[in-house]
Amino acid sequence: MNAPHLIGIGRLGGTDSEGWHHVMIKPSFRAEFDHIVDLYLIFEENRVFYVTISDRKQSDKKTLVKFAEDGVAEERRLHKEVILAIEDQDYQEEEEDISFIGLDVVYNEQMLGCVVDKFFNGAQDVLVISTALDVEIMVPMVDYYLSSLPEPEGVIFLQNMEELLFASGLKMEAGQLMALEDES
């Protein structure tokens, strides 16, 4: 499962005796907030709650909400600050537009293999490339390894792969991918 990329849109304030939570929304998200139902509450120490707004109202120029989930008020009291966040839709759309699975991968003008999987490792996306030698190579999707995003022909060009190939027990020699134990 990929971790969602979140955008902070405001802060969660205190709770009144009737269970209404005061929310302070950044000005650029106020109009959009009226249509938001699902939120992430980010607490200290990277604790995150996924919550649903069940009711909302305005009182004395304050925005108040109720959540469908229990325990939010109790958890809120344990932390100095709680950030309200939503998923970054621009990132989601970008992710959905580019499918890397099945694309050919080229290194040093030679076919290296085919992308069989892509995952997020907590720091960056990683491509899993299956080679003709039945060895899978994991390549972080960073500029150091990717010379460019996929070409219109559906090809990914890699660079600086010597160390990753070696770590996978492979090498590129005379334009051909070989296992290291084939040297003898």
C-alpha positions in Angstrom: 0.0 0.0 0.0 1.3 3.4 -0.9 1.3 6.1 1.7 -0.8 9.0 0.6 0.8 12.4 0.0 -0.9 14.9 2.3 -1.4 18.6 2.3 -1.9 20.5 5.6 -5.1 22.6 5.3 -5.4 23.8 8.9 -5.4 23.0 12.6 -7.8 21.2 15.0 -8.7 23.2 18.0 -10.4 22.3 21.2 -13.7 20.5 21.8 -16.8 21.9 23.5 -19.2 20.1 25.9 -21.4 19.0 23.0 -18.6 17.3 21.0 -18.1 20.0 18.4 -14.4 20.5 17.4 -13.1 23.9 16.4 -11.2 23.9 13.2 -9.0 26.7 11.8 -8.7 26.4 8.0 -6.1 28.1 5.9 -7.7 30.9 3.8 -6.8 29.1 0.5 -8.8 26.0 1.6 -11.9 27.7 3.2 -14.1 27.4 0.1 -13.0 23.8 -0.6 -13.5 22.8 3.1 -17.3 22.9 2.8 -17.1 20.0 0.4 -14.5 17.9 2.3 -15.8 14.9 4.1 -12.7 12.7 4.7 -9.7 14.2 6.5 -6.4 13.1 8.1 -5.6 14.3 11.6 -1.8 14.4 12.0 -0.7 14.3 15.7 2.8 14.6 17.1 5.0 11.6 16.8 3.5 10.8 13.3 0.2 9.5 14.7 -2.4 9.8 12.0 -6.2 9.3 12.2 -8.3 9.0 9.1 -11.7 10.6 10.0 -15.0 11.5 8.5 -16.8 14.8 9.1 -20.4 13.8 10.1 -21.7 17.4 10.8 -20.5 21.0 10.5 -21.7 24.4 11.5 -20.6 28.1 11.9 -20.8 29.8 15.3 -19.5 33.3 16.0 -17.3 33.1 12.8 -15.9 29.8 14.0 -16.1 26.6 12.0 -17.1 23.6 14.1 -17.2 20.0 13.0 -18.2 16.6 14.5 -16.5 13.4 13.5 -18.1 10.1 12.9 -15.2 8.3 14.8 -14.9 8.2 18.6 -11.7 9.0 20.5 -10.7 12.2 18.6 -11.3 14.5 21.6 -9.4 12.2 23.9 -6.4 12.0 21.6 -6.5 15.7 20.9 -6.0 16.5 24.6 -2.7 14.5 24.5 -1.1 16.7 21.9 -0.2 20.4 21.6 -1.0 20.6 17.9 -3.1 18.6 15.4 -2.8 19.3 11.7 -5.8 18.8 9.4 -4.7 17.3 6.1 -6.2 16.0 2.8 -4.7 13.9 0.0 -2.8 15.8 -2.6 -5.0 15.4 -5.6 -2.4 16.7 -8.0 0.0 14.0 -6.9 -2.7 11.3 -7.2 -3.5 12.4 -10.7 0.1 12.3 -11.7 0.5 8.8 -10.2 -2.5 7.5 -12.0 -1.4 9.1 -15.4 1.9 7.3 -15.5 1.8 3.5 -15.4 5.3 2.0 -15.3 4.3 -1.7 -15.2 5.3 -3.4 -18.4 7.6 -0.7 -19.7 11.0 -1.7 -21.2 14.1 -0.6 -19.3 17.3 0.4 -21.2 20.8 0.9 -19.7 23.9 1.8 -21.7 21.8 1.4 -24.9 21.1 -2.2 -24.0 17.8 -3.8 -23.0 18.0 -4.4 -19.2 14.5 -5.8 -18.6 10.9 -4.9 -17.9 9.2 -3.1 -15.0 7.1 -5.7 -13.1 6.2 -3.6 -10.0 6.4 -0.2 -8.4 6.2 0.6 -4.7 6.8 3.4 -2.2 9.6 2.5 0.3 8.9 5.4 2.7 11.4 7.7 1.0 10.7 7.4 -2.7 9.1 5.2 -5.3 11.0 2.1 -6.4 10.8 0.3 -9.7 11.2 -3.5 -9.7 12.8 -4.6 -13.0 12.8 -8.2 -14.1 15.8 -9.2 -16.2 16.3 -11.9 -18.8 18.4 -13.7 -16.2 15.4 -14.0 -13.9 16.9 -11.6 -11.4 14.9 -8.7 -10.1 16.6 -5.3 -9.6 15.1 -2.6 -7.5 15.8 0.9 -8.7 14.8 4.0 -6.7 13.0 6.5 -8.9 15.4 9.4 -8.4 17.3 11.5 -10.9 20.6 9.7 -10.2 19.2 6.5 -11.8 16.5 7.8 -14.1 17.9 9.8 -17.0 14.3 10.8 -17.9 10.7 9.7 -17.4 9.3 7.1 -19.9 9.6 8.0 -23.5 6.5 8.0 -25.8 7.6 4.6 -27.0 7.2 3.2 -23.4 10.9 2.9 -22.6 12.7 4.0 -19.4 16.4 4.9 -19.8 18.6 4.4 -16.7 22.1 5.7 -15.8 24.6 5.1 -13.0 23.5 1.5 -12.6 26.9 -0.2 -12.0 26.6 -0.5 -8.2 22.9 -1.7 -8.3 23.8 -4.3 -10.9 26.7 -5.5 -8.8 24.6 -5.6 -5.6 22.1 -7.9 -7.6 25.0 -10.2 -8.7 25.0 -8.8 -12.3 27.2 -6.8 -14.6 26.9 -5.3 -18.1 29.8 -6.5 -20.3 30.3 -6.1 -24.0 26.7 -4.9 -24.3 25.3 -8.0 -22.6 23.8 -8.5 -19.1 25.7 -11.3 -17.3 25.7 -12.9 -13.9 28.9 -12.2 -11.8 29.6 -15.9 -11.3 29.8 -16.3 -15.1 33.3 -14.7 -15.0 35.2 -17.9 -14.4 
